Amino acid sequence: MNSLDDRATASAFGRLVGISQPAVSKHLADGHLPRDGTLVEWLRAYCDHLRSYAAGRGGENQAALTNARIQESEVKAALGRLSYFEKLGQLIVAEEAARVVMDWASHTNREIRAAVEKLRQTLESEHGITIPPETLTNVIEPAIERIGAFAEHAAGDLEPSGGEVPTPAAGADQPVAF
């Protein structure tokens, strides 16, 4: 058996710690073991590397592991915000909000058309005149189309985008659309 103060070789170190000679060579190539070190220096370096790896501070997948932990934390925080707004009764489901906007536009369209027709009939009755329906339709149709286009645009903005859950402003208890 070699002394721990002897110059280290891959075979001697492999026997000491129970790993293969190619595994020792890989540790050397990766910089985990000092070149021209003694067995005790290699043993210390090897143990430091194993401790570091076991604590999650080393290894090839460290960056991926760190990113996964960050993403997990962000998801937990987002779910917490969703739960908070739901408990407050202020969670607005985007699809429902979009449907409400479109329903409002349809209702507005019907009400405006009915009001314009009633106005036309009232004017004809009170003044004994005839107003062709297209006279008022030509004026009101562009406005109705603009209302419909606005509602479609607004409803489209409310549809789920898969984006991040907004962070509430301090002290804000306003409904948040998701």
N, C-alpha and C positions, 0 to 999 in steps of 0.2 A: 504494500500500500504506500502511496505517495504521501509526503508531508504537505500540509495545506500551504506552506510557504514556498513550495516548488513552483517552477514555471508551469502554467496550465497547458494541457493538451486537450484536444477535443475528446479523445477516447477516455482519458483519466477523468475529466469533468463529467462526461456522460455516465460513466460508472458510478461516480459520486452521487449524482442527483437522480439517476435512473431514467435518463433520456438517451436517444440514439445519437450517434456521432453526426449524422446529417442535421439533426435538430440543433445540436451545439453549433454547427457551422452556420445555420440560419440565424441563430441569436448573435453570432459574431458579425455576420453580414448586416444585420439590422441595427447594429450598434448597441445592443443590450449588454455585451461583454467587452471589456477593454482589451485591445490587442496587446499581446506580450504581458498579460497580467498573470498573477499567481492564482493558484486554486482558491485561496481565501478571498482575493479580490473578485474573481469570477462568481464565487458563491454569494458574496454580498450584493454584487450587481444583479445577479439572477434573482435573488430574493427580493430586492428592491423592485425589479421589473414585475415580478409576480404579484407583489403587494399593490403596485400601481395598477396593474391590469385588473386585479380582483376588485379594487375600489372604483373601477369605472373610469380611471384617468388615463388609460392607455389602450393600446390595441388598434387594429386597423379600422374598426367600425366605430370609433369614439365619436367622430363628427356626426355620423348617422344616428347614433344613440342620443347624442345631445339634441339634435334636431327633433327627433321623435319625442323626447321629453318636453321640449318647448311646445311642440304642436299639441301634445296631450294637455299641457297646462292651459294653453289658449282655448282649446275646446271646452275644458272644464269651466273656465271663466265665462265663456260665451253661454254655455248651458245654464250656468248660475244666473246670468243676467236675464235669460229667457224665463227661467223659473220665477225670478223676482217680479218681472213685469206681469207674468201670468197671475201670480198671487195678488198683485195690486189690481187685477182686472183691467190692465192697460195693454195687453198684448193684442195687437191687431194682425190677423192673418192676412198676408198680402193678397191671396186669391179672393178672399171675401171682400176686402177693400176695393179691389179692381171691379168685382161684380157690382158693388154698391155704386161706384162711379158710373159704370155703364147703364145701370138701371136708372140712375138720376138723369142721365142724358136722354134716355128714351122717354122718361116721364116729362122732362122739360120740352122735348120735341112735340109730344102730343098736346101738352098744355098751350104751347105757343100757337100751334096750328088751330086749336079750338078757339083760342082768344082772337086770333086774326079773322077767322070765319065769323065769329059772333060780332066783331067790330064791323065787318063788311055788311052783314045782315042788318045791324042797327043803323048804320049810315044810310043804307038803301031805304029802310023803312021810314026813318025820320025825315029824310030829305027827298024822298020820292025819286031817287036816282038808281041807276043800275051800274054796279061796279063789277067788271069782269074779274073772276077769281084770280086770273094770272097777273092782274095789276098788283095785287098785294103779294101774291106768291113770288113774283120776281124780286120783290123787296125783302121778303122774310126768308126765302130759301137759303141765300148765302149765309145769313146769320145762323140758321139752324145747322148748316153744314159745318160752320166753324165751331159751333158748340160740340157737335159730334166728333170732329177731328180732335178737339182739345180733350174730350173725355177718353177717346181711344189712346191718345198720347199719355195722359195721366194714368190710365189703367195699365198701360204697358210699363210705365215707370214703377208701378206697384207690384208687378209680377216678381216672383222669387228670382234672385240673380245668383244665388249660391255664394254671395259675398260674405264678409264677416259681419258678425253681430255688432251693431254700434254700441259704443260705450256711453252710458248715460252721463249727461253733464251733472256736475255736483248740484244737488238740491232739485234736480229736474224730475218731476213726476208726470211728464207728458207721455201720451201713448206713443209707442214705437212700432212701426210696421216691419214685419219680417216676412 
